[in-house]
Amino acid sequence: MGGISFLWLSAATAVFVAANGVLKTYTVKGGWPVLVGALALFCVGNWLMVQVMRANGLGLAIALSAIFQLVAISLMAIVVFGERPSPLQLAGMALGVVAVAMIAWPQGGRA
């Protein structure tokens, strides 16, 4: 993954984290404008992900996005919303990071 693709992926992750934060607010307080804002952010995030898919292919882009979002949104849930994952859930997250690292690992020139 090149530097530009990493920037697209980082931007998409930031937008998806914001969208999920807004969606969490909607679940607590409600309100149609909040829901519409969350959906608009998800649309922007998906548009950003299309740029990553164009550069790296669908499989790698989605795998990387999933793990970036898993880590970022879990951190937000812990820090901002005070959620506490169980040890089993934390182990699952760690396994997800390892799995995606194996998917994204350079193949030594193989396409």
C-alpha positions as CSV (number, residue, x, y, z in Angstrom):
1,M,0.0,0.0,0.0
2,G,1.4,3.3,-1.0
3,G,1.4,6.6,0.9
4,I,-1.5,8.1,-0.9
5,S,-3.6,5.0,-0.4
6,F,-2.7,5.1,3.3
7,L,-3.9,8.7,3.5
8,W,-7.2,7.8,1.8
9,L,-7.6,4.9,4.3
10,S,-6.8,7.1,7.2
11,A,-9.3,9.7,6.1
12,A,-11.9,7.1,5.6
13,T,-11.3,5.6,9.0
14,A,-11.5,9.0,10.6
15,V,-14.8,9.7,8.9
16,F,-16.2,6.2,9.9
17,V,-15.2,6.8,13.5
18,A,-17.0,10.1,13.5
19,A,-20.0,8.5,11.9
20,N,-20.1,5.8,14.5
21,G,-19.7,8.4,17.3
22,V,-22.7,10.4,15.9
23,L,-24.7,7.2,15.5
24,K,-24.0,6.3,19.2
25,T,-25.3,9.8,20.1
26,Y,-28.4,9.0,18.1
27,T,-29.0,5.8,20.0
28,V,-28.8,7.7,23.3
29,K,-30.6,10.9,22.5
30,G,-32.4,10.3,19.2
31,G,-33.3,12.9,16.7
32,W,-33.7,12.7,12.9
33,P,-31.0,15.4,12.2
34,V,-28.4,13.3,14.1
35,L,-29.3,10.2,12.2
36,V,-29.1,12.0,8.9
37,G,-25.7,13.4,9.9
38,A,-24.5,9.9,10.7
39,L,-25.7,8.6,7.4
40,A,-24.1,11.5,5.5
41,L,-20.8,10.7,7.2
42,F,-21.1,7.0,6.2
43,C,-21.6,8.1,2.6
44,V,-18.5,10.2,2.7
45,G,-16.5,7.4,4.3
46,N,-17.7,4.9,1.6
47,W,-16.7,7.4,-1.1
48,L,-13.2,7.6,0.4
49,M,-13.0,3.8,0.6
50,V,-13.7,3.6,-3.2
51,Q,-10.4,5.5,-3.7
52,V,-8.6,2.9,-1.6
53,M,-10.3,0.1,-3.5
54,R,-9.2,1.6,-6.9
55,A,-5.6,1.6,-5.8
56,N,-5.4,-1.7,-3.9
57,G,-8.3,-3.9,-4.9
58,L,-11.4,-4.8,-3.0
59,G,-10.2,-7.5,-0.7
60,L,-7.2,-5.7,0.7
61,A,-9.0,-2.4,1.0
62,I,-11.9,-3.9,3.0
63,A,-9.6,-6.0,5.2
64,L,-7.4,-3.0,6.1
65,S,-10.4,-0.8,6.6
66,A,-12.1,-3.3,8.9
67,I,-9.1,-3.6,11.2
68,F,-8.4,0.1,11.2
69,Q,-12.0,0.7,12.1
70,L,-12.0,-2.1,14.7
71,V,-9.1,-0.6,16.5
72,A,-10.2,3.1,16.2
73,I,-13.8,2.5,17.1
74,S,-12.9,0.3,20.0
75,L,-10.6,3.0,21.4
76,M,-13.3,5.5,21.0
77,A,-15.8,3.2,22.8
78,I,-13.4,2.8,25.7
79,V,-12.1,6.4,26.0
80,V,-15.2,8.4,25.1
81,F,-18.1,6.2,26.0
82,G,-16.5,4.2,28.9
83,E,-17.2,0.8,27.5
84,R,-15.1,-2.1,28.7
85,P,-14.4,-5.1,26.4
86,S,-13.9,-8.5,28.0
87,P,-10.6,-10.3,27.8
88,L,-12.1,-12.6,25.2
89,Q,-13.2,-9.6,23.1
90,L,-9.7,-8.1,23.4
91,A,-8.1,-11.3,22.3
92,G,-10.5,-11.4,19.3
93,M,-9.4,-7.9,18.4
94,A,-5.7,-8.9,18.6
95,L,-6.4,-12.0,16.4
96,G,-8.1,-9.7,13.9
97,V,-5.0,-7.4,13.8
98,V,-2.8,-10.5,13.2
99,A,-5.1,-11.8,10.5
100,V,-5.1,-8.6,8.5
101,A,-1.4,-8.2,8.9
102,M,-1.1,-11.7,7.3
103,I,-3.4,-10.6,4.4
104,A,-1.6,-7.3,3.8
105,W,1.9,-8.7,4.1
106,P,4.0,-8.1,1.0
107,Q,4.3,-11.2,-1.2
108,G,7.8,-10.7,-2.5
109,G,6.8,-9.7,-6.0
110,R,3.9,-12.1,-6.5
111,A,0.7,-10.6,-7.8
